[in-house]
Amino acid sequence: MKTCIAAYSAWTTGKDEAWKIFDHPDPLTSTGTVERMLDSFIKSEVKAPVIIFPSSTDIKVEKHVKKLVEPYRKKLDVHVFTGKEMKKMVTSLKKSGFPREFDDVWDLANYGRYRNWMLLYAAFKGFDNILTIDDDELIEKKGYIEKICEKDIGTKYKGEEVWGKGGCYINERGEKFYDGQIAEFMNWPKDRLFNRSIKDQLNAPGGRLVYCEAACGGNMIENREMFLKVPYDINITRGEDDDYTFNAEYLGFKYFFDKDMAVRHLPPPRTKHFWTRMRQDIKRFKYLREKVKIYGRSLDNINVFYKYFLQDDLEFKAVSGSIDAAKKYFGKDPEEVEEFLNNAIVAASELDRKRMAALVEKQIRFMITWGRIVPKIEGLWA
């Protein structure tokens, strides 16, 4: 099978606001973590093509990442995705029949749309599988792709075909643990409940593979049978990874969790702007609460992470958590205080469920259109 690695890499020019959406965007005055990731690929003898996707198409960002990558071209098949390629893709998609209704989704406004470019690139190049990795991660096992990631793809598990699966992260201490670096004192148990969902999967009976509902976007693999038909959500600002498993199931696919599939996750320390992720989470949980209803998902058989946040008392939890965080920063960081209080306002603002439902319906139309159009462009750039 032909597998490519699609690597997330966030950068900021200092004039944009990438830090409000994307995790730890690095300034162009730094080298970030790309080199560390590529070094790990060399040590683990990665043979698959690597495509790095900057979170900006600013030419300054492209040039900076290309300069970092250049020394690795002798040992790795590595490429930096560009704005020019993005425009060519959009032109081909429109010529193939993508309607004007979706003209506003071909950008990098959020994680869902960002990840869709990865799937589209894999489709255009005719790859069989795409493995997503983040540039703050390391592949440490030789043969990781061939022996672990590609393993099971195309087989059946309990009668269900395996076309996509995800794994977990290992932190610097060797623990299978996701570190979202949310301020520990916040009354907003997102990381704790997400890690509990991951542990529930790790401890689930039935062998190495189990059904997946909590996924880590920097360690997921999809086969063409899935990614040609299942896109990420165009409306979701973050949490696009485990949401992808919902989209797959809605379209008739089962997504799996592989207990042996793990990469080292070493995110740069987070020292400020703790309010940003919470704000995006508040928005996405409001949206997902409507989405799971329209998808026909019951909160009775969903993971503990979503079971907690998608209840009718979401607004109360978000307001109380925001005020609690603002109090902790009082007298220490005026910006955090103000923005956490603004989080409370976002949480308490009137919820237009009709508008949320309309966005979900648009996502459903987008998925149907994706499944009809994307197979037409498969292999055009092979």
PEJOTA-V176186 format. One record per residue. SS is DSSP state (H for helix, E for strand, L for the rest). OMEGA is omega in whole degrees, -180 to 180 (999 if undefined). Layout:
# PEJOTA-V176186
ss=SS omega=OMEGA
ss=SS omega=OMEGA
This chain:
# PEJOTA-V176186
ss=L omega=177
ss=L omega=-179
ss=E omega=173
ss=E omega=175
ss=E omega=176
ss=E omega=-173
ss=E omega=174
ss=E omega=178
ss=E omega=-175
ss=L omega=-180
ss=E omega=178
ss=E omega=177
ss=L omega=-176
ss=L omega=180
ss=L omega=179
ss=L omega=180
ss=L omega=-179
ss=H omega=-177
ss=H omega=179
ss=H omega=-177
ss=L omega=-172
ss=L omega=-180
ss=L omega=176
ss=L omega=172
ss=L omega=-177
ss=E omega=176
ss=E omega=-178
ss=L omega=175
ss=L omega=-178
ss=L omega=176
ss=L omega=178
ss=L omega=-177
ss=L omega=-179
ss=H omega=-177
ss=H omega=178
ss=H omega=178
ss=H omega=-178
ss=H omega=175
ss=H omega=180
ss=H omega=178
ss=H omega=179
ss=H omega=-179
ss=H omega=-179
ss=L omega=174
ss=L omega=176
ss=L omega=179
ss=L omega=-177
ss=L omega=174
ss=E omega=-179
ss=E omega=176
ss=E omega=180
ss=E omega=-178
ss=E omega=175
ss=E omega=-180
ss=L omega=178
ss=L omega=176
ss=L omega=175
ss=L omega=-176
ss=H omega=178
ss=H omega=178
ss=H omega=180
ss=H omega=-179
ss=H omega=-179
ss=H omega=-179
ss=H omega=178
ss=H omega=178
ss=H omega=178
ss=H omega=-174
ss=H omega=-172
ss=H omega=-178
ss=L omega=-176
ss=L omega=-174
ss=L omega=180
ss=L omega=-176
ss=L omega=-179
ss=L omega=172
ss=L omega=-172
ss=E omega=-176
ss=E omega=177
ss=E omega=179
ss=L omega=-174
ss=L omega=176
ss=H omega=178
ss=H omega=178
ss=H omega=179
ss=H omega=-180
ss=H omega=179
ss=H omega=178
ss=H omega=-178
ss=H omega=179
ss=H omega=180
ss=H omega=-180
ss=H omega=180
ss=H omega=178
ss=H omega=-179
ss=L omega=174
ss=L omega=178
ss=L omega=-175
ss=L omega=-178
ss=H omega=178
ss=H omega=-175
ss=H omega=178
ss=H omega=-175
ss=H omega=-177
ss=H omega=-176
ss=L omega=180
ss=L omega=-180
ss=L omega=-173
ss=L omega=-178
ss=L omega=-177
ss=H omega=-179
ss=H omega=-180
ss=H omega=178
ss=H omega=-178
ss=H omega=180
ss=H omega=177
ss=H omega=178
ss=H omega=179
ss=H omega=-180
ss=H omega=179
ss=H omega=179
ss=H omega=179
ss=H omega=-180
ss=H omega=-178
ss=H omega=177
ss=L omega=177
ss=L omega=177
ss=L omega=-178
ss=E omega=172
ss=E omega=177
ss=E omega=179
ss=E omega=-179
ss=E omega=175
ss=E omega=-173
ss=L omega=173
ss=L omega=-179
ss=E omega=179
ss=E omega=168
ss=L omega=-172
ss=L omega=-178
ss=L omega=175
ss=L omega=-179
ss=L omega=-176
ss=H omega=-178
ss=H omega=-175
ss=H omega=-173
ss=H omega=-175
ss=H omega=-174
ss=H omega=-179
ss=L omega=-179
ss=L omega=178
ss=L omega=-178
ss=L omega=-179
ss=L omega=177
ss=L omega=177
ss=E omega=176
ss=E omega=-176
ss=L omega=177
ss=L omega=-179
ss=E omega=178
ss=E omega=-178
ss=L omega=178
ss=L omega=178
ss=E omega=177
ss=E omega=-180
ss=E omega=178
ss=E omega=-176
ss=E omega=179
ss=E omega=171
ss=E omega=-179
ss=L omega=-175
ss=L omega=179
ss=L omega=179
ss=L omega=-180
ss=L omega=174
ss=E omega=-168
ss=L omega=177
ss=L omega=179
ss=L omega=178
ss=L omega=178
ss=L omega=169
ss=L omega=-179
ss=L omega=-173
ss=L omega=-174
ss=L omega=-176
ss=L omega=175
ss=L omega=-175
ss=L omega=-166
ss=L omega=-176
ss=H omega=-177
ss=H omega=-178
ss=H omega=-178
ss=H omega=177
ss=H omega=178
ss=H omega=176
ss=H omega=177
ss=H omega=177
ss=H omega=-180
ss=H omega=177
ss=H omega=178
ss=H omega=179
ss=H omega=-177
ss=L omega=-178
ss=L omega=179
ss=L omega=174
ss=L omega=176
ss=L omega=-173
ss=L omega=180
ss=E omega=172
ss=E omega=177
ss=E omega=-172
ss=L omega=172
ss=L omega=176
ss=L omega=-174
ss=L omega=177
ss=L omega=-173
ss=L omega=179
ss=L omega=179
ss=E omega=-179
ss=E omega=177
ss=E omega=177
ss=E omega=175
ss=E omega=180
ss=H omega=178
ss=H omega=179
ss=H omega=-171
ss=H omega=174
ss=L omega=-177
ss=L omega=-175
ss=L omega=174
ss=L omega=172
ss=L omega=-179
ss=L omega=-178
ss=L omega=-176
ss=L omega=-169
ss=L omega=-175
ss=L omega=175
ss=L omega=-175
ss=L omega=-178
ss=H omega=-174
ss=H omega=179
ss=H omega=174
ss=H omega=179
ss=H omega=179
ss=H omega=176
ss=H omega=180
ss=H omega=180
ss=H omega=-179
ss=H omega=179
ss=H omega=-178
ss=L omega=172
ss=L omega=179
ss=L omega=170
ss=L omega=177
ss=L omega=-174
ss=E omega=174
ss=E omega=-180
ss=E omega=-176
ss=E omega=-179
ss=E omega=-174
ss=E omega=-175
ss=E omega=175
ss=E omega=178
ss=E omega=-179
ss=E omega=-177
ss=L omega=-178
ss=L omega=175
ss=L omega=-180
ss=L omega=179
ss=L omega=-175
ss=L omega=-179
ss=L omega=180
ss=L omega=178
ss=L omega=-177
ss=H omega=-171
ss=H omega=-177
ss=H omega=179
ss=H omega=-179
ss=H omega=179
ss=H omega=179
ss=H omega=178
ss=H omega=-179
ss=H omega=-177
ss=H omega=178
ss=H omega=175
ss=H omega=179
ss=H omega=-177
ss=H omega=177
ss=H omega=177
ss=H omega=-176
ss=H omega=-178
ss=H omega=177
ss=H omega=-179
ss=H omega=177
ss=H omega=-180
ss=L omega=178
ss=L omega=177
ss=L omega=177
ss=H omega=179
ss=H omega=-178
ss=H omega=178
ss=L omega=-175
ss=L omega=-174
ss=H omega=179
ss=H omega=-180
ss=H omega=179
ss=H omega=180
ss=H omega=-171
ss=H omega=-175
ss=L omega=177
ss=L omega=179
ss=L omega=180
ss=L omega=179
ss=H omega=-177
ss=H omega=179
ss=H omega=-180
ss=H omega=-178
ss=H omega=179
ss=H omega=-178
ss=H omega=179
ss=H omega=180
ss=H omega=180
ss=H omega=179
ss=H omega=179
ss=H omega=179
ss=H omega=179
ss=H omega=-179
ss=H omega=-179
ss=H omega=-177
ss=L omega=-179
ss=L omega=-178
ss=L omega=-176
ss=L omega=-177
ss=H omega=-179
ss=H omega=179
ss=H omega=179
ss=H omega=-177
ss=H omega=-175
ss=H omega=174
ss=H omega=175
ss=H omega=175
ss=H omega=174
ss=H omega=179
ss=H omega=179
ss=H omega=177
ss=H omega=-179
ss=H omega=-175
ss=H omega=-178
ss=L omega=-176
ss=L omega=-179
ss=L omega=177
ss=L omega=-176
ss=H omega=177
ss=H omega=179
ss=H omega=178
ss=H omega=180
ss=H omega=179
ss=H omega=178
ss=H omega=178
ss=H omega=180
ss=H omega=177
ss=H omega=178
ss=H omega=179
ss=H omega=177
ss=H omega=178
ss=H omega=-180
ss=H omega=179
ss=H omega=179
ss=H omega=177
ss=H omega=-178
ss=H omega=178
ss=H omega=-173
ss=H omega=-172
ss=H omega=176
ss=H omega=-180
ss=H omega=-178
ss=H omega=-178
ss=L omega=176
ss=L omega=-179
ss=L omega=-179
ss=L omega=-177
ss=L omega=999
